[in-house]
């Protein structure tokens, strides 16, 4: 589980996609269930919008203009990204900063 970057809702009800650098895995359950399970087992996952929960410890950069979290220091076309809700962005980045002080915030153009 320490390789998980973020988890997201799948197309089907109760389908979850687990994203790592190498692959995407499919599981069953709800996003809320898996977030709670992972947080109760020592990880730091944060719900950033209706469809995504990210592993805050894996985040390297947050782009404030596009509201995306990245998991690499050098962003490329193939970099994995996790979108953050526009409406919860300020609240999310504040909480992320408390959990992982190494996150780089770029172009922080909040509402």
VMD Tcl script that builds the backbone (N, CA, C; Angstrom):
set m [mol new atoms 333]
animate dup $m
set s [atomselect $m all]
$s set {name element resname resid chain x y z} {
  {N N UNK 1 A 0.810 -1.206 0.000}
  {CA C UNK 1 A 0.000 0.000 0.000}
  {C C UNK 1 A 0.851 1.266 0.000}
  {N N UNK 2 A 2.125 1.163 0.364}
  {CA C UNK 2 A 2.963 2.361 0.377}
  {C C UNK 2 A 3.336 2.832 -1.030}
  {N N UNK 3 A 2.992 2.068 -2.073}
  {CA C UNK 3 A 3.231 2.487 -3.456}
  {C C UNK 3 A 2.041 3.236 -4.050}
  {N N UNK 4 A 0.935 3.268 -3.328}
  {CA C UNK 4 A -0.286 3.893 -3.841}
  {C C UNK 4 A -0.129 5.407 -3.855}
  {N N UNK 5 A -0.382 6.007 -5.033}
  {CA C UNK 5 A -0.340 7.460 -5.170}
  {C C UNK 5 A -1.690 8.072 -4.845}
  {N N UNK 6 A -2.743 7.520 -5.450}
  {CA C UNK 6 A -4.103 7.957 -5.149}
  {C C UNK 6 A -5.082 6.884 -5.572}
  {N N UNK 7 A -6.292 6.987 -5.052}
  {CA C UNK 7 A -7.366 6.075 -5.439}
  {C C UNK 7 A -8.519 6.913 -5.976}
  {N N UNK 8 A -9.243 6.338 -6.919}
  {CA C UNK 8 A -10.341 7.083 -7.537}
  {C C UNK 8 A -11.515 6.161 -7.803}
  {N N UNK 9 A -12.678 6.762 -7.997}
  {CA C UNK 9 A -13.873 6.004 -8.340}
  {C C UNK 9 A -13.765 5.504 -9.764}
  {N N UNK 10 A -14.254 4.292 -9.984}
  {CA C UNK 10 A -14.316 3.751 -11.330}
  {C C UNK 10 A -15.635 4.107 -11.983}
  {N N UNK 11 A -15.823 3.611 -13.187}
  {CA C UNK 11 A -17.059 3.888 -13.920}
  {C C UNK 11 A -18.262 3.170 -13.322}
  {N N UNK 12 A -18.021 1.969 -12.826}
  {CA C UNK 12 A -19.111 1.178 -12.252}
  {C C UNK 12 A -19.259 1.469 -10.770}
  {N N UNK 13 A -20.446 1.279 -10.282}
  {CA C UNK 13 A -20.716 1.480 -8.853}
  {C C UNK 13 A -19.833 0.545 -8.033}
  {N N UNK 14 A -19.287 1.038 -6.961}
  {CA C UNK 14 A -18.410 0.284 -6.061}
  {C C UNK 14 A -17.147 -0.246 -6.735}
  {N N UNK 15 A -16.693 0.418 -7.792}
  {CA C UNK 15 A -15.424 0.060 -8.418}
  {C C UNK 15 A -14.411 1.144 -8.066}
  {N N UNK 16 A -13.241 0.732 -7.607}
  {CA C UNK 16 A -12.185 1.642 -7.192}
  {C C UNK 16 A -10.941 1.376 -8.034}
  {N N UNK 17 A -10.291 2.442 -8.464}
  {CA C UNK 17 A -9.027 2.338 -9.190}
  {C C UNK 17 A -7.914 2.775 -8.252}
  {N N UNK 18 A -6.905 1.938 -8.127}
  {CA C UNK 18 A -5.764 2.220 -7.270}
  {C C UNK 18 A -4.584 2.536 -8.181}
  {N N UNK 19 A -4.075 3.764 -8.109}
  {CA C UNK 19 A -3.031 4.245 -9.011}
  {C C UNK 19 A -1.666 4.194 -8.336}
  {N N UNK 20 A -0.711 3.544 -9.014}
  {CA C UNK 20 A 0.695 3.567 -8.617}
  {C C UNK 20 A 1.468 4.136 -9.802}
  {N N UNK 21 A 2.776 4.301 -9.671}
  {CA C UNK 21 A 3.567 4.779 -10.805}
  {C C UNK 21 A 3.513 3.787 -11.971}
  {N N UNK 22 A 3.556 2.505 -11.645}
  {CA C UNK 22 A 3.662 1.482 -12.676}
  {C C UNK 22 A 2.327 1.061 -13.276}
  {N N UNK 23 A 1.293 0.915 -12.470}
  {CA C UNK 23 A 0.037 0.333 -12.930}
  {C C UNK 23 A -1.160 0.974 -12.240}
  {N N UNK 24 A -2.338 0.603 -12.763}
  {CA C UNK 24 A -3.603 0.937 -12.118}
  {C C UNK 24 A -4.310 -0.381 -11.817}
  {N N UNK 25 A -4.709 -0.565 -10.578}
  {CA C UNK 25 A -5.365 -1.792 -10.138}
  {C C UNK 25 A -6.836 -1.503 -9.880}
  {N N UNK 26 A -7.662 -2.514 -10.059}
  {CA C UNK 26 A -9.090 -2.394 -9.820}
  {C C UNK 26 A -9.464 -3.165 -8.562}
  {N N UNK 27 A -10.296 -2.535 -7.740}
  {CA C UNK 27 A -10.784 -3.169 -6.518}
  {C C UNK 27 A -12.260 -2.842 -6.373}
  {N N UNK 28 A -12.908 -3.499 -5.441}
  {CA C UNK 28 A -14.300 -3.176 -5.158}
  {C C UNK 28 A -14.379 -2.444 -3.829}
  {N N UNK 29 A -15.468 -1.732 -3.633}
  {CA C UNK 29 A -15.683 -0.972 -2.409}
  {C C UNK 29 A -15.999 0.468 -2.753}
  {N N UNK 30 A -16.082 1.279 -1.725}
  {CA C UNK 30 A -16.348 2.697 -1.932}
  {C C UNK 30 A -15.091 3.499 -1.594}
  {N N UNK 31 A -15.020 4.672 -2.150}
  {CA C UNK 31 A -13.889 5.552 -1.889}
  {C C UNK 31 A -13.808 5.883 -0.400}
  {N N UNK 32 A -14.917 6.153 0.202}
  {CA C UNK 32 A -14.966 6.483 1.635}
  {C C UNK 32 A -14.448 5.316 2.487}
  {N N UNK 33 A -14.852 4.092 2.120}
  {CA C UNK 33 A -14.404 2.906 2.860}
  {C C UNK 33 A -12.888 2.770 2.810}
  {N N UNK 34 A -12.307 2.855 1.603}
  {CA C UNK 34 A -10.872 2.670 1.453}
  {C C UNK 34 A -10.082 3.808 2.094}
  {N N UNK 35 A -10.589 5.026 1.999}
  {CA C UNK 35 A -9.911 6.148 2.659}
  {C C UNK 35 A -9.861 5.923 4.166}
  {N N UNK 36 A -10.979 5.546 4.727}
  {CA C UNK 36 A -11.052 5.285 6.165}
  {C C UNK 36 A -10.134 4.129 6.558}
  {N N UNK 37 A -10.173 3.044 5.802}
  {CA C UNK 37 A -9.337 1.877 6.082}
  {C C UNK 37 A -7.854 2.245 6.066}
  {N N UNK 38 A -7.434 2.953 5.029}
  {CA C UNK 38 A -6.021 3.313 4.905}
  {C C UNK 38 A -5.579 4.273 6.006}
  {N N UNK 39 A -6.402 5.256 6.330}
  {CA C UNK 39 A -6.053 6.206 7.388}
  {C C UNK 39 A -6.006 5.534 8.751}
  {N N UNK 40 A -6.870 4.550 8.983}
  {CA C UNK 40 A -6.863 3.829 10.255}
  {C C UNK 40 A -5.681 2.871 10.373}
  {N N UNK 41 A -4.957 2.670 9.267}
  {CA C UNK 41 A -3.799 1.780 9.272}
  {C C UNK 41 A -2.485 2.530 9.070}
  {N N UNK 42 A -2.460 3.800 9.439}
  {CA C UNK 42 A -1.214 4.544 9.491}
  {C C UNK 42 A -0.841 5.343 8.256}
  {N N UNK 43 A -1.684 5.348 7.238}
  {CA C UNK 43 A -1.389 6.131 6.036}
  {C C UNK 43 A -2.076 7.488 6.140}
  {N N UNK 44 A -1.748 8.409 5.243}
  {CA C UNK 44 A -2.341 9.746 5.249}
  {C C UNK 44 A -2.999 10.018 3.903}
  {N N UNK 45 A -4.228 9.538 3.756}
  {CA C UNK 45 A -5.003 9.769 2.541}
  {C C UNK 45 A -6.003 10.882 2.810}
  {N N UNK 46 A -6.184 11.735 1.809}
  {CA C UNK 46 A -7.052 12.896 1.948}
  {C C UNK 46 A -7.997 12.959 0.758}
  {N N UNK 47 A -9.288 13.080 1.047}
  {CA C UNK 47 A -10.288 13.199 -0.009}
  {C C UNK 47 A -10.185 14.602 -0.593}
  {N N UNK 48 A -9.860 14.678 -1.893}
  {CA C UNK 48 A -9.632 15.980 -2.516}
  {C C UNK 48 A -10.757 16.393 -3.458}
  {N N UNK 49 A -11.641 15.484 -3.800}
  {CA C UNK 49 A -12.871 15.796 -4.523}
  {C C UNK 49 A -13.791 14.580 -4.479}
  {N N UNK 50 A -14.897 14.634 -5.169}
  {CA C UNK 50 A -15.871 13.538 -5.098}
  {C C UNK 50 A -15.326 12.204 -5.579}
  {N N UNK 51 A -14.334 12.255 -6.438}
  {CA C UNK 51 A -13.867 11.034 -7.089}
  {C C UNK 51 A -12.444 10.622 -6.745}
  {N N UNK 52 A -11.731 11.401 -5.946}
  {CA C UNK 52 A -10.307 11.118 -5.712}
  {C C UNK 52 A -9.901 11.306 -4.263}
  {N N UNK 53 A -9.064 10.376 -3.816}
  {CA C UNK 53 A -8.436 10.455 -2.509}
  {C C UNK 53 A -6.952 10.229 -2.728}
  {N N UNK 54 A -6.112 11.149 -2.277}
  {CA C UNK 54 A -4.688 10.991 -2.565}
  {C C UNK 54 A -3.866 10.712 -1.322}
  {N N UNK 55 A -2.730 10.066 -1.563}
  {CA C UNK 55 A -1.766 9.764 -0.521}
  {C C UNK 55 A -0.892 11.002 -0.350}
  {N N UNK 56 A -1.161 11.764 0.670}
  {CA C UNK 56 A -0.497 13.057 0.876}
  {C C UNK 56 A 1.014 12.898 1.008}
  {N N UNK 57 A 1.470 11.800 1.564}
  {CA C UNK 57 A 2.904 11.592 1.739}
  {C C UNK 57 A 3.640 11.421 0.413}
  {N N UNK 58 A 2.940 11.090 -0.654}
  {CA C UNK 58 A 3.559 10.878 -1.963}
  {C C UNK 58 A 3.552 12.133 -2.840}
  {N N UNK 59 A 2.817 13.160 -2.441}
  {CA C UNK 59 A 2.699 14.373 -3.254}
  {C C UNK 59 A 4.004 15.158 -3.199}
  {N N UNK 60 A 4.479 15.561 -4.382}
  {CA C UNK 60 A 5.695 16.373 -4.478}
  {C C UNK 60 A 5.369 17.821 -4.822}
  {N N UNK 61 A 4.413 18.007 -5.768}
  {CA C UNK 61 A 4.082 19.349 -6.247}
  {C C UNK 61 A 2.571 19.494 -6.346}
  {N N UNK 62 A 2.068 20.677 -5.970}
  {CA C UNK 62 A 0.662 21.027 -6.192}
  {C C UNK 62 A 0.646 22.266 -7.068}
  {N N UNK 63 A -0.037 22.159 -8.195}
  {CA C UNK 63 A -0.167 23.286 -9.115}
  {C C UNK 63 A -1.451 24.027 -8.761}
  {N N UNK 64 A -1.312 25.253 -8.294}
  {CA C UNK 64 A -2.455 26.036 -7.856}
  {C C UNK 64 A -3.296 26.604 -8.974}
  {N N UNK 65 A -2.749 26.688 -10.167}
  {CA C UNK 65 A -3.522 27.215 -11.288}
  {C C UNK 65 A -4.464 26.157 -11.833}
  {N N UNK 66 A -3.924 24.946 -12.062}
  {CA C UNK 66 A -4.747 23.869 -12.623}
  {C C UNK 66 A -5.368 22.987 -11.552}
  {N N UNK 67 A -5.003 23.209 -10.287}
  {CA C UNK 67 A -5.550 22.456 -9.154}
  {C C UNK 67 A -5.266 20.959 -9.272}
  {N N UNK 68 A -3.995 20.629 -9.506}
  {CA C UNK 68 A -3.560 19.247 -9.638}
  {C C UNK 68 A -2.427 18.951 -8.671}
  {N N UNK 69 A -2.409 17.710 -8.164}
  {CA C UNK 69 A -1.295 17.232 -7.351}
  {C C UNK 69 A -0.458 16.296 -8.207}
  {N N UNK 70 A 0.861 16.432 -8.109}
  {CA C UNK 70 A 1.797 15.595 -8.859}
  {C C UNK 70 A 2.687 14.838 -7.883}
  {N N UNK 71 A 3.201 13.705 -8.340}
  {CA C UNK 71 A 3.958 12.809 -7.475}
  {C C UNK 71 A 5.429 12.710 -7.862}
  {N N UNK 72 A 5.859 13.604 -8.751}
  {CA C UNK 72 A 7.246 13.660 -9.200}
  {C C UNK 72 A 7.705 15.120 -9.154}
  {N N UNK 73 A 8.995 15.328 -8.969}
  {CA C UNK 73 A 9.519 16.698 -8.937}
  {C C UNK 73 A 9.607 17.306 -10.323}
  {N N UNK 74 A 9.791 16.483 -11.343}
  {CA C UNK 74 A 9.842 16.967 -12.722}
  {C C UNK 74 A 8.586 16.499 -13.440}
  {N N UNK 75 A 7.727 17.421 -13.796}
  {CA C UNK 75 A 6.450 17.086 -14.423}
  {C C UNK 75 A 6.644 16.940 -15.931}
  {N N UNK 76 A 6.142 15.820 -16.465}
  {CA C UNK 76 A 6.203 15.554 -17.903}
  {C C UNK 76 A 4.790 15.256 -18.401}
  {N N UNK 77 A 4.665 14.994 -19.698}
  {CA C UNK 77 A 3.361 14.646 -20.272}
  {C C UNK 77 A 2.802 13.356 -19.677}
  {N N UNK 78 A 3.678 12.473 -19.234}
  {CA C UNK 78 A 3.233 11.179 -18.713}
  {C C UNK 78 A 3.149 11.132 -17.189}
  {N N UNK 79 A 3.380 12.252 -16.530}
  {CA C UNK 79 A 3.318 12.291 -15.067}
  {C C UNK 79 A 1.906 11.991 -14.582}
  {N N UNK 80 A 1.822 11.219 -13.518}
  {CA C UNK 80 A 0.531 10.954 -12.895}
  {C C UNK 80 A 0.103 12.219 -12.166}
  {N N UNK 81 A -1.187 12.525 -12.260}
  {CA C UNK 81 A -1.712 13.697 -11.568}
  {C C UNK 81 A -3.062 13.358 -10.959}
  {N N UNK 82 A -3.374 14.033 -9.890}
  {CA C UNK 82 A -4.651 13.851 -9.218}
  {C C UNK 82 A -5.314 15.219 -9.108}
  {N N UNK 83 A -6.488 15.398 -9.748}
  {CA C UNK 83 A -7.168 16.696 -9.665}
  {C C UNK 83 A -7.715 16.961 -8.263}
  {N N UNK 84 A -7.685 18.227 -7.888}
  {CA C UNK 84 A -8.211 18.673 -6.593}
  {C C UNK 84 A -9.411 19.571 -6.863}
  {N N UNK 85 A -10.438 19.407 -6.070}
  {CA C UNK 85 A -11.654 20.193 -6.233}
  {C C UNK 85 A -11.362 21.695 -6.148}
  {N N UNK 86 A -11.891 22.421 -7.105}
  {CA C UNK 86 A -11.743 23.880 -7.115}
  {C C UNK 86 A -12.338 24.491 -5.847}
  {N N UNK 87 A -13.496 23.984 -5.436}
  {CA C UNK 87 A -14.213 24.581 -4.305}
  {C C UNK 87 A -13.586 24.244 -2.956}
  {N N UNK 88 A -12.840 23.133 -2.884}
  {CA C UNK 88 A -12.206 22.751 -1.622}
  {C C UNK 88 A -10.699 22.982 -1.644}
  {N N UNK 89 A -10.187 23.620 -2.691}
  {CA C UNK 89 A -8.740 23.716 -2.893}
  {C C UNK 89 A -8.019 24.341 -1.697}
  {N N UNK 90 A -8.470 25.481 -1.219}
  {CA C UNK 90 A -7.800 26.165 -0.101}
  {C C UNK 90 A -7.751 25.276 1.141}
  {N N UNK 91 A -8.859 24.638 1.443}
  {CA C UNK 91 A -8.938 23.750 2.609}
  {C C UNK 91 A -8.003 22.548 2.432}
  {N N UNK 92 A -7.979 21.981 1.241}
  {CA C UNK 92 A -7.157 20.807 0.959}
  {C C UNK 92 A -5.674 21.130 1.061}
  {N N UNK 93 A -5.216 22.223 0.448}
  {CA C UNK 93 A -3.777 22.516 0.498}
  {C C UNK 93 A -3.322 22.874 1.906}
  {N N UNK 94 A -4.200 23.475 2.680}
  {CA C UNK 94 A -3.839 23.768 4.072}
  {C C UNK 94 A -3.628 22.477 4.845}
  {N N UNK 95 A -4.547 21.542 4.688}
  {CA C UNK 95 A -4.422 20.261 5.385}
  {C C UNK 95 A -3.221 19.460 4.869}
  {N N UNK 96 A -2.973 19.509 3.569}
  {CA C UNK 96 A -1.831 18.804 2.999}
  {C C UNK 96 A -0.528 19.345 3.571}
  {N N UNK 97 A -0.436 20.662 3.740}
  {CA C UNK 97 A 0.769 21.286 4.288}
  {C C UNK 97 A 1.066 20.853 5.710}
  {N N UNK 98 A 0.022 20.574 6.482}
  {CA C UNK 98 A 0.213 20.092 7.855}
  {C C UNK 98 A 0.763 18.678 7.860}
  {N N UNK 99 A 0.328 17.859 6.904}
  {CA C UNK 99 A 0.729 16.453 6.863}
  {C C UNK 99 A 2.100 16.276 6.227}
  {N N UNK 100 A 2.366 16.991 5.134}
  {CA C UNK 100 A 3.619 16.839 4.391}
  {C C UNK 100 A 4.201 18.228 4.113}
  {N N UNK 101 A 5.159 18.618 4.906}
  {CA C UNK 101 A 5.728 19.961 4.778}
  {C C UNK 101 A 6.694 20.083 3.591}
  {N N UNK 102 A 6.980 18.980 2.907}
  {CA C UNK 102 A 7.906 19.007 1.774}
  {C C UNK 102 A 7.228 19.296 0.438}
  {N N UNK 103 A 5.928 19.470 0.424}
  {CA C UNK 103 A 5.196 19.719 -0.818}
  {C C UNK 103 A 5.550 21.111 -1.343}
  {N N UNK 104 A 5.787 21.176 -2.652}
  {CA C UNK 104 A 6.064 22.456 -3.311}
  {C C UNK 104 A 4.752 22.943 -3.923}
  {N N UNK 105 A 4.342 24.144 -3.582}
  {CA C UNK 105 A 3.130 24.730 -4.121}
  {C C UNK 105 A 3.524 25.729 -5.192}
  {N N UNK 106 A 3.104 25.485 -6.435}
  {CA C UNK 106 A 3.446 26.374 -7.546}
  {C C UNK 106 A 2.203 27.082 -8.044}
  {N N UNK 107 A 2.354 28.302 -8.489}
  {CA C UNK 107 A 1.249 29.051 -9.073}
  {C C UNK 107 A 0.012 29.051 -8.208}
  {N N UNK 108 A 0.187 29.204 -6.923}
  {CA C UNK 108 A -0.957 29.118 -6.019}
  {C C UNK 108 A -1.842 30.311 -6.231}
  {N N UNK 109 A -2.733 30.149 -7.192}
  {CA C UNK 109 A -3.728 31.181 -7.506}
  {C C UNK 109 A -5.051 30.681 -6.971}
  {N N UNK 110 A -5.305 30.948 -5.707}
  {CA C UNK 110 A -6.547 30.475 -5.105}
  {C C UNK 110 A -7.695 31.356 -5.566}
  {N N UNK 111 A -8.891 30.910 -5.245}
  {CA C UNK 111 A -10.096 31.621 -5.682}
  {C C UNK 111 A -9.966 33.053 -5.461}
}
mol reanalyze $m
mol bondsrecalc $m
mol representation Tube
mol addrep $m
